[in-house]
Amino acid sequence: MTRPGTAARDAGLQPERTRLAWRRTTLACSVTAVLALRQALRGTGSPLEVTGASLIALIWVAFLWVAHRRIRQLAAARPPVLSHGVAAGAVACTVALAVFAMTVIV
């Protein structure tokens, strides 16, 4: 039952589209991480390369945690609003992986 003067929320397909967007972003992030790891580990195995590969893997796991947490939240009938911390974490992981990918390619 709804309160007087308020309409029931009909989200339509928006939560599903958002879930799919998070999944696509996770896939793109995974591909970037795998390619960066592959390039970092093809070298001589220096401590710098191993450290870079470890950081790439750590950032990738952090992004997966953030993304899958949000995907689970979106499965609810009334998903909570994305918090600033989660959004900042996702952006930080994405930017860090992009920076690592660029440094590995150059």
Solvent accessible surface area in square Angstrom, and as a share of the most:
residue,aa,sasa,rsa
1,M,247,1.10
2,T,77,0.45
3,R,182,0.66
4,P,134,0.84
5,G,90,0.87
6,T,70,0.40
7,A,98,0.76
8,A,76,0.59
9,R,120,0.44
10,D,132,0.68
11,A,31,0.24
12,G,54,0.52
13,L,119,0.59
14,Q,78,0.35
15,P,19,0.12
16,E,81,0.36
17,R,141,0.51
18,T,36,0.21
19,R,58,0.21
20,L,84,0.42
21,A,36,0.28
22,W,33,0.12
23,R,123,0.45
24,R,151,0.55
25,T,58,0.34
26,T,14,0.08
27,L,118,0.59
28,A,59,0.46
29,C,12,0.07
30,S,22,0.14
31,V,76,0.44
32,T,41,0.24
33,A,1,0.01
34,V,88,0.51
35,L,96,0.48
36,A,4,0.03
37,L,40,0.20
38,R,130,0.47
39,Q,85,0.38
40,A,10,0.08
41,L,110,0.55
42,R,160,0.58
43,G,41,0.39
44,T,129,0.75
45,G,48,0.46
46,S,38,0.25
47,P,111,0.70
48,L,146,0.73
49,E,49,0.22
50,V,75,0.43
51,T,73,0.42
52,G,17,0.16
53,A,8,0.06
54,S,63,0.40
55,L,75,0.37
56,I,1,0.00
57,A,37,0.28
58,L,115,0.57
59,I,28,0.14
60,W,73,0.26
61,V,84,0.48
62,A,41,0.32
63,F,2,0.01
64,L,37,0.19
65,W,155,0.54
66,V,12,0.07
67,A,0,0.00
68,H,73,0.32
69,R,81,0.30
70,R,21,0.07
71,I,11,0.06
72,R,158,0.58
73,Q,51,0.23
74,L,6,0.03
75,A,75,0.58
76,A,52,0.40
77,A,108,0.84
78,R,167,0.61
79,P,26,0.16
80,P,69,0.43
81,V,138,0.79
82,L,61,0.30
83,S,58,0.38
84,H,171,0.76
85,G,57,0.55
86,V,19,0.11
87,A,35,0.27
88,A,63,0.49
89,G,23,0.22
90,A,10,0.08
91,V,92,0.53
92,A,59,0.46
93,C,16,0.09
94,T,65,0.38
95,V,84,0.48
96,A,29,0.22
97,L,3,0.02
98,A,47,0.36
99,V,71,0.41
100,F,45,0.19
101,A,20,0.16
102,M,120,0.53
103,T,85,0.50
104,V,34,0.20
105,I,139,0.70
106,V,158,0.91
